[in-house]
Amino acid sequence: MKTMFRLLALVLLSLFFTDLHAQLYRVESLVNNVIFTKDKQANVIDRSNEKGYRIPNGTEIKVLSRVVKDTASARGILAKIEYKGKYYYTEARWLVFSENNKEGVQDIFANDNFSPAAHEFMGISLTQLDPHSKFGRFLYSYIPPTISAVLLLIAIILLLLTSKLLVPGLLFLISSCIQIYLSAMLDWDTFWWCNPDYHGLSMSMLHVIPLVLYLIMQFGFIVLFYMSGDENTKIWPVIACYLLIWPASMLSVATIGNIWVGAALCYLIPILINLITAGIKGATTTIFFFIAISIIFGTLTSIFQISLWILGEMLIACPGLAFLISLIVGPILENQADKGRTYGWTSAGDRHIMDDKDNTGNFRYS
């Protein structure tokens, strides 16, 4: 009987201290109308939850502890929560400290950086982003990409109506700078509305259509910009630059040990050619082409990344498709694995082949 009372007391005490140390948070996801939970810790918590709840925005929940799975990612900071009498884990970045907490209760995530992007971009330190600040909510809204698309559309219309290139070119650069800034601040969340982790397969495939149209508009702008420009400005040096930049860079590394000399020559020669044939205007136009084409490559890379996300979701949803792809890709990967070797280094600095051991089980050094 005494043992039963002791057990009951321990249970009551644990419940008391759990409630005492729990903080209240309000669910506020900026990429969906719910947050996803799992019954165990995970590096990424998304819609593929097997044993968890989808908790709607506005719900107030108890947070029991802070769990860090990955210090380099905002998605790696988790919250252990209590919901409907059970314990789950969710991304802490979508939780807002509730005003209903008792006096003296501290926000355990107050010092965490929930910026999706890295702390710096190309050597430039970035401002820490609070997703739930006014500015954070603005970046996560549809307003910035809509402004970018409208500016690009106006630039195309101006090219169709006038032969002057300055204003359309500036509008294109401003439109592109908005996308570049979003990428720097939001990283993988730049096109959150296309991410199947947040919206599922069908909605992501639907949402990616505006992004494809945006890429088509960028490409169309470049074509119209070239057609509206000086006929003495040559496009073939620009095309040759992108075809030759890789072999030229490798040759530069092999001869002088520096990749940038070969790359710089590939960019400078087209500018010089158009400077001779079309003057300062031709050289300026060539520089603009390089900037614009690089921006288009960035958009194309984003679409490729999103396509991989969608393909991964399709493979999960359709095991038959995954089997067919494995039949095609599997033998190729096995063939490459047989040819490839993985190298490593010992503590003494000797290089060794990781998958090659002698009869005693020691690595062969080379």
C-alpha positions in Angstrom: 0.0 0.0 0.0 2.8 2.4 0.9 4.5 1.6 -2.4 1.3 2.6 -4.3 1.1 5.9 -2.4 4.8 6.6 -3.2 4.2 5.9 -6.9 1.1 8.1 -6.9 3.1 10.9 -5.2 5.9 10.7 -7.7 3.4 10.9 -10.6 1.7 13.9 -9.1 5.0 15.6 -8.4 6.2 15.0 -12.0 3.0 16.4 -13.4 3.3 19.4 -11.1 6.9 20.2 -12.1 6.2 19.6 -15.8 3.4 22.2 -15.6 5.6 24.5 -13.6 8.4 24.5 -16.1 6.2 24.5 -19.2 5.9 27.7 -21.2 2.9 28.7 -23.3 3.4 29.4 -27.0 1.1 30.3 -29.8 1.3 28.4 -33.2 2.1 30.9 -36.0 3.4 29.2 -39.2 4.1 31.6 -42.0 4.3 28.9 -44.7 1.1 27.0 -43.9 -2.1 27.2 -41.8 -0.8 24.4 -39.5 2.5 23.2 -38.0 3.6 19.6 -38.2 4.7 17.4 -35.3 6.4 14.1 -34.8 6.4 11.7 -31.8 10.2 11.6 -31.9 13.1 13.9 -32.6 14.0 14.5 -36.3 16.3 16.7 -38.3 13.4 17.9 -40.4 9.8 17.9 -39.3 7.5 18.2 -42.3 4.1 17.0 -43.5 5.3 13.3 -43.7 4.4 12.9 -40.0 3.5 9.3 -39.3 2.6 9.7 -35.6 1.8 13.3 -34.9 -0.7 16.0 -35.1 -1.2 18.9 -37.4 -1.8 21.8 -35.1 -3.7 24.8 -36.5 -2.3 28.4 -36.4 -3.6 30.3 -33.3 -3.6 27.2 -31.1 -1.9 27.8 -27.7 0.3 24.9 -26.6 2.7 24.0 -23.8 6.4 23.8 -24.6 8.3 21.6 -22.2 11.9 21.9 -23.4 14.2 23.2 -26.2 15.9 20.5 -28.3 18.7 21.3 -30.8 19.2 18.7 -33.6 21.2 21.0 -35.9 22.9 24.2 -34.8 23.5 25.3 -38.5 19.8 25.3 -39.5 16.8 27.1 -38.1 14.8 23.9 -38.8 17.1 22.0 -36.4 15.9 23.9 -33.3 12.9 21.9 -32.0 10.4 22.3 -29.2 9.2 19.4 -27.1 5.5 20.1 -26.7 2.5 18.7 -24.9 -0.7 18.4 -27.0 -3.8 16.6 -26.1 -2.1 14.7 -23.3 0.8 13.4 -25.4 4.3 14.6 -26.1 5.5 15.7 -29.6 8.3 17.6 -31.3 7.9 20.5 -33.7 9.9 23.3 -35.3 10.4 26.0 -32.7 10.6 28.8 -35.3 6.8 28.7 -35.8 6.0 29.3 -32.1 5.4 32.7 -30.6 5.8 33.3 -26.9 2.3 33.8 -25.5 1.2 36.8 -23.5 -0.7 34.4 -21.3 2.4 33.2 -19.6 2.7 33.8 -15.9 4.9 36.7 -14.7 8.6 35.7 -14.6 8.3 32.9 -17.2 11.1 33.3 -19.7 11.1 32.6 -23.5 13.4 29.7 -23.9 13.9 30.5 -27.6 14.7 34.2 -27.1 18.3 33.9 -28.0 17.9 31.6 -31.0 18.5 32.8 -34.5 15.6 31.5 -36.7 16.9 33.1 -39.9 16.6 30.5 -42.6 19.7 31.8 -44.4 23.3 31.8 -43.3 24.7 34.6 -41.2 26.5 36.1 -44.2 26.1 36.1 -48.0 29.2 36.3 -50.2 31.2 37.8 -47.3 28.4 40.3 -46.4 27.0 40.0 -42.9 23.2 39.7 -43.0 20.7 41.1 -40.5 19.3 38.5 -38.2 15.7 37.8 -39.3 12.9 37.3 -36.8 10.3 35.5 -39.0 7.4 36.9 -36.8 8.6 40.5 -37.0 6.7 42.8 -39.4 9.6 42.6 -41.8 9.8 38.9 -41.5 6.1 38.5 -42.2 6.6 40.8 -45.2 9.4 38.7 -46.7 7.3 35.5 -46.2 4.3 37.1 -47.9 3.4 37.1 -51.6 4.1 40.8 -51.9 7.9 40.7 -52.8 7.7 38.1 -55.6 4.6 39.9 -56.9 6.4 43.2 -57.0 9.3 41.5 -58.8 7.1 40.0 -61.4 5.2 43.2 -62.0 8.4 45.2 -62.5 9.6 42.6 -65.0 6.3 42.7 -66.8 6.5 46.5 -67.1 10.1 46.3 -68.4 8.9 43.9 -71.1 6.0 46.2 -72.1 8.4 49.2 -72.3 10.8 47.2 -74.6 7.8 46.5 -76.9 6.8 50.2 -76.9 10.1 52.0 -77.1 13.7 51.5 -78.3 15.2 53.0 -75.2 16.9 50.5 -73.0 17.9 52.3 -69.8 14.6 52.3 -67.9 13.7 48.6 -68.9 17.2 47.6 -67.9 16.9 49.3 -64.5 13.5 47.7 -63.9 14.9 44.3 -64.7 17.8 44.8 -62.3 15.5 46.0 -59.5 13.2 43.0 -60.1 16.1 40.7 -59.9 17.6 42.4 -56.8 14.3 41.6 -55.0 14.7 37.9 -55.8 18.4 38.0 -54.8 17.7 39.6 -51.5 14.9 37.1 -50.8 17.3 34.3 -51.5 19.9 35.8 -49.2 17.4 36.2 -46.3 15.2 33.2 -46.7 17.5 30.6 -48.4 15.4 27.4 -48.9 12.2 29.3 -48.0 12.5 31.8 -50.8 9.9 29.8 -52.8 8.2 28.3 -49.8 4.9 28.2 -51.7 6.4 25.6 -54.0 7.8 23.3 -51.3 6.0 20.0 -51.1 7.2 19.7 -47.5 4.8 22.4 -46.7 2.0 22.0 -49.2 2.0 18.5 -50.6 2.6 17.2 -54.1 -0.5 18.5 -56.0 -0.4 22.1 -54.6 3.3 22.4 -55.1 3.0 21.4 -58.7 0.3 24.0 -59.1 2.3 26.7 -57.3 5.5 26.1 -59.4 3.7 27.3 -62.6 4.0 31.1 -61.7 7.8 30.5 -61.1 8.1 28.9 -64.5 6.3 31.8 -66.1 8.6 34.2 -64.3 11.6 32.4 -65.9 10.0 32.6 -69.3 9.5 36.3 -68.8 13.2 36.8 -67.8 14.3 34.9 -70.9 11.9 36.9 -73.1 13.2 40.1 -71.7 16.8 39.2 -72.7 15.7 38.4 -76.2 13.7 41.6 -76.6 16.6 43.6 -75.0 19.0 42.2 -77.6 16.6 42.8 -80.5 16.1 46.4 -79.3 19.8 47.2 -78.9 22.5 48.3 -81.3 22.8 46.0 -84.2 26.6 46.3 -83.9 26.5 44.6 -80.5 27.4 40.9 -81.0 25.7 38.2 -78.9 28.0 35.3 -80.1 31.0 36.4 -77.9 28.7 36.1 -74.8 27.5 32.6 -75.9 31.1 31.6 -76.6 32.1 32.9 -73.1 29.7 30.4 -71.4 30.7 27.6 -73.6 34.4 28.1 -73.0 34.5 29.3 -69.4 34.8 25.8 -67.9 37.7 24.5 -70.1 39.4 27.9 -69.9 39.2 27.8 -66.1 40.6 24.3 -65.9 43.4 25.3 -68.3 44.1 28.2 -66.1 44.4 26.0 -63.0 46.7 23.6 -64.8 49.0 26.3 -66.1 49.2 28.9 -63.4 47.3 27.3 -60.5 44.5 30.0 -60.5 41.0 29.5 -61.8 40.1 33.2 -61.9 42.5 34.2 -64.6 40.8 31.9 -67.2 37.3 32.9 -66.0 38.1 36.6 -66.1 39.5 36.4 -69.7 36.3 34.6 -70.8 34.3 37.6 -69.6 36.6 40.4 -70.6 37.1 39.3 -74.3 33.4 39.6 -75.2 33.3 43.0 -73.5 36.4 44.1 -75.5 34.9 42.8 -78.8 31.7 44.7 -78.3 33.6 47.8 -77.2 35.4 47.8 -80.5 32.3 47.1 -82.6 29.7 49.1 -80.8 31.6 51.5 -78.4 30.8 52.1 -74.8 27.2 51.3 -75.3 28.1 47.9 -76.7 30.4 47.1 -73.8 27.8 48.2 -71.2 25.2 46.1 -73.0 27.5 43.1 -72.8 28.1 43.5 -69.1 24.3 43.7 -68.7 23.9 40.5 -70.6 26.3 38.7 -68.3 24.4 40.0 -65.2 21.0 39.1 -66.7 22.1 35.6 -67.8 23.6 34.9 -64.4 20.2 35.9 -62.8 18.4 33.6 -65.2 20.7 30.8 -64.2 19.8 31.5 -60.6 16.1 31.2 -61.3 16.7 28.0 -63.3 18.7 26.5 -60.4 15.8 27.3 -58.1 13.3 25.6 -60.4 15.7 22.6 -60.6 15.8 22.4 -56.8 12.1 22.6 -56.5 11.8 19.9 -59.2 13.9 17.6 -57.1 11.7 18.2 -54.1 8.6 17.4 -56.2 10.3 14.3 -57.7 11.1 13.1 -54.2 7.5 13.6 -53.1 6.3 11.7 -56.3 8.6 8.8 -55.5 7.2 8.5 -52.0 3.6 8.8 -53.3 4.2 6.3 -56.2 6.5 3.4 -55.3 6.1 2.0 -58.8 7.8 5.1 -60.3 10.6 4.8 -57.7 11.1 1.1 -58.8 11.3 2.1 -62.5 13.8 4.8 -61.8 15.9 2.4 -59.7 16.1 0.0 -62.6 17.5 2.7 -64.8 19.7 4.6 -62.4 20.8 1.7 -60.1 23.2 0.0 -62.6 24.7 3.4 -63.5 25.4 4.2 -59.9 26.8 0.7 -59.2 29.1 1.0 -62.2 30.4 4.4 -61.0 30.9 3.0 -57.5 33.1 0.3 -58.8 35.3 2.8 -60.7 35.4 5.3 -57.9 37.7 5.3 -54.8 37.3 7.2 -51.6 40.4 8.6 -50.1 41.1 9.6 -46.5 44.1 10.7 -44.3 45.5 9.2 -41.2 46.5 11.2 -38.1 50.1 11.1 -39.4 49.1 12.7 -42.6 49.3 9.6 -44.9 46.7 9.3 -47.6 44.9 6.0 -47.8 42.2 4.4 -49.9 39.1 4.1 -47.7 37.7 1.0 -49.3 41.0 -0.9 -49.9 42.4 -3.0 -47.0 45.1 -5.6 -46.8 44.8 -9.1 -45.3 45.3 -7.8 -41.8 42.4 -5.3 -42.1 44.7 -2.2 -42.3 44.3 0.4 -45.0 46.7 0.4 -47.9 48.5 3.7 -48.1 49.3 5.5 -51.3 
